[in-house]
Amino acid sequence: MLDVLSIYVPSFFNMVGMSIVSPILPIYSRSFGVSYAIASLAISMNAFGRLMTDIPVGVASDRWGRRPMMIAGTLIITVMALANANAPNFAWFLLFRFMQGVGSAMWMTTRQTLLADILRPEERGRIMGYFQAFLLLGSSAGPTIGGWAASVYGLTAPFYVYAAMGLLSTILTFFLIHEPKNVVHVGGGGHVFSFKDAARLLRNSTYAMACLATFTVFFQRSGIRTNMIPLYGANVLGLDEVAIGTIISYSTLTNLLLTVPMGYAIDLLGRKPVIVFNIIIMAVANVAFVYADNYWGMAIAAAVLGIASAGAGQAPLALATDASYNERRGLAMGVYRLIGDVGSMLGPIVLSAIADYTDLRTPFFVMSGILIFSALMVGLLAKEVISTRLGKGTGLAGSKTEESKT
């Protein structure tokens, strides 16, 4: 449990920083005088940086260890947050966002790998639920703080706060994170990327469906939550930064209330039903945003979105970890993160382009269709690997197998 707590604390401050800039990012991008679609590149370039780094970081963490990757990642995040606040033009801003994505991948991919190293299959859901709840305590306050800082001190202020949080996370990572025993062979050979290994992972239908689920959730998160909700609130309903920040915080707070119960549900009911439930409710929330005509309508829709998001992070991750029990952890988590970050990169671009050619409501309908398709695919093609109290798995990744690897 102490090993898990050592990951919780720096992650908390890292999430505070990330969420602080979320309500102002598309608005700040638009301040450079670019269109919706071009402004969305500020989100997509960050995802592109993560995408380009996920697999190399996973492979590197298998070879040299988890801790060096996490320390380097938080340092890059800190420096790039300061650079974001002082970007001379939009092109430089995009470059800094790309580099920040590199740092984020070094932190988040290795963090997920480290959790997979130390958690047993039968406890993954509930421990990840506790972990997610701890992160949400930070991210729930972030959008409101960011919106307030932007309204009082200007649109660059949240980036300075982000830099402070990144520095604190770096210090905590240095002192708290340790390598798991008997997992990472630091300096050992054989830890290189192989397309054959990656293809084998994706031929596993359960692992592939876990990746599809996280692709869809990341597409939704960056395309709707981070991009379209602020734009819709500002340009259709005329809401200011503070109002937009609090709306996003309502979603995070609802998520927080249900994250731990959802973690228990993952271990009790299984990974699949939780994934399908969350994705379908997420589609309902998107439609609710379209019919919101004031602040409180947006707040209710955001609360529904929070319900849907409660298991959206840990359930696909638990399923992917279960399904890749006999694979190299760093590579498996790198591929998993890569596919999610493809969704993060495409979400803002695709949905903003739809908004440019139609209106700011249509992207919410399109996203709902994508979510329903993903839920159907997971329901049909994924298999439960771990036996739960109310369901029987394939038995391919029992606790003894996992423990023998760690």
DRENRO-732262 format. One record per residue (C-alpha): residue in one letter; x, y, z. Coordinates in steps of 0.1 Angstrom, whole numbers, plus 5000, padded with zeros to 4 digits. Layout:
aXYZ
...
END
This chain:
m500050005000
l502950245007
d504250184971
v500850294958
l500750594981
s504150704968
i502550724933
y499350894946
v501051204960
p503051344931
s500251234907
f497851454927
f499851774921
n500451674885
m496651644879
v496051984896
g498352144871
m496851974841
s493252054851
i494052424859
v494652504822
s491752294809
p489052564809
i491152834792
l493152634767
p490852654737
i490053024746
y493753114750
s494452944716
r491653144699
s493353464713
f496053414687
g493353484660
v492953134646
s489852924637
y488252664659
a489952384640
i493352544642
a492952634679
s492152274686
l495752194676
a496852314710
i495152014725
s496051774696
m499751864696
n499951774733
a498351444724
f500751404694
g503751454717
r502351174740
l501650954710
m505250984697
t506650904731
d504350634746
i506050324732
p509650454734
v509050544771
g507450204778
v510450024762
a512950254780
s511250194814
d511649824808
r515349874802
w516350154826
g513550164851
r510350354859
r511750624882
p514150804857
m511350834832
m508950984857
i511451234870
a512451354835
g508751374826
t507851614854
l510851834847
i509751874810
i506151944820
t507352224844
v509652394819
m507052374791
a504352524812
l506452834817
a507152834779
n503452814772
a502853134792
n505453324772
a504853184737
p505553474711
n503053324686
f500753034680
a503452824662
w505752844692
f502852764715
l502152444695
l505852344698
f505752394735
r502552204738
f504151914718
m507051904742
q504751914772
g503051604757
v506451434756
g506851504793
s503251394801
a503851054783
m507050994802
w505051054834
m501750884827
t502850584807
t505450494833
r502950564861
q500450314846
t503250064841
l504350104877
l500750044890
a500449734868
d503749614883
i502549634919
l498849554918
r497349194919
p494549114895
e491849074921
e492549424936
r493149624905
g489649774902
r489349894938
i492950014942
m492750204909
g489450344921
y491150484952
f493950614930
q491550784906
a489650934935
f492851084949
l493651234915
l490151374912
l490551554945
g493151764927
s491551784893
s488151884907
a489552214921
g491852274891
p489352404865
t487752654890
i491152774901
g492252804865
g489152994855
w489453234884
a493253294878
a492553364841
s489653604849
v491753794875
y495253784862
g494853704825
l494853394803
t498553324809
a498253294847
p497052934848
f500252824830
y502352974858
v500352784884
y500752464863
a504552514863
a504552544901
m502552224904
g504952054880
l507952154901
l506352024933
s505551694915
t509151664904
i510451704939
l507951454953
t508751204925
f512451224932
f511951144969
l508950914969
i509150694938
h511250364940
e511750084915
p509549774921
k511549474931
n512149184907
v510249354879
v512549594860
h515849464850
v517749794849
g520349794822
g519349454810
g519349354774
g516449244752
h514249544759
v513749684724
f510649774704
s509249494681
f506449544656
k505849164660
d505249204697
a502949494692
a500949314665
r500649014688
l499249234715
l496649374692
r495649034678
n494448964714
s490749074710
t490349154746
y493449374748
a492349534714
m488849614728
a490349764759
c492449984736
l489350074716
a487550174748
t490450394759
f490750544724
t487050644726
v487250784761
f490350984753
f488651114720
q485651214742
r487751374769
s489951594747
g487351654720
i484251724741
r485351794777
t488451994771
n487552154737
m483852164728
i482352234763
p484452554768
l483752664732
y480052584734
g479652754768
a481553064757
n480253114721
v476652974723
l475653044759
g477953344765
l479453204797
d482753344811
e485853154822
v484753114858
a481452964848
i483052724824
g485652624850
t482952544876
i480852344850
i483852124843
s484452094881
y480851964886
s481751684862
t484951604881
l483151614915
t480451374904
n483251154890
l484951174924
l481851054943
l481450744922
t485050654914
v485650434945
p482250244942
m482950194905
g486350054914
y484749794936
a482249724908
i485149654884
d486349374908
l482849254917
l481049264883
g483949254859
r485649494836
k483249464806
p479949574821
v481549874837
i483149984804
v479849944785
f477850124812
n480250414813
i480450464776
i476650454771
i476050704799
m478750924783
a476750924751
v473651034770
a475651324786
n476751454752
v473151484740
a472251654773
f474851934766
v473152004732
y469852074749
a471352284777
d470352644772
n471852804803
y474452754830
w472452514851
g471552304821
m475252264814
a475952184850
i473451904850
a474851764818
a478351784833
a477151594864
v475951314841
l479251314823
g480951274857
i478850964864
a479950824831
s483550904836
a483750734870
g485050404856
a486150514822
g489850534832
q490450234854
a488149974838
p489749964803
l493249984820
a492349684842
l491149494812
a494249574792
t496449474821
d494549144826
a494749064789
s498549134786
y499548934817
n502248744798
e503649044779
r506349294787
r504649554809
g506349864796
l505549774760
a501949664767
m501249994786
g503050194759
v500850054731
y497750104753
r498650464760
l499650524723
i496150424711
g494550634738
d496650934728
v495650884691
g492150944704
s493251254723
m494951394692
l492151324668
g489251424691
p489751804690
i490651814653
v487751604641
l485151764663
s486352124658
a486352064620
i482751944622
a481952254642
d483552484616
y481452324588
t478252284608
d477752434642
l478852384678
r476052134686
t476751874659
p480051744674
f478151634705
f475851414684
v478751274664
m480551184696
s477551004709
g477450784678
i481150694682
l480550604719
i477650374712
f479550194684
s482550144708
a480250004736
l478749754711
m482249634700
v483549594736
g480349404745
l480649164715
l484449104713
a486049154747
k486348864772
e486548874810
v490048744819
i489748754857
s487048564876
t485048794898
r482548724925
l479648754901
g481348644869
k483648384856
g486748474836
t488848274812
g491348194839
l494248294817
a495648554842
g495148424877
s496748584907
k499548324909
t500548384874
e500748754880
e502548724913
s505148494897
k506048774873
t506449034900
END
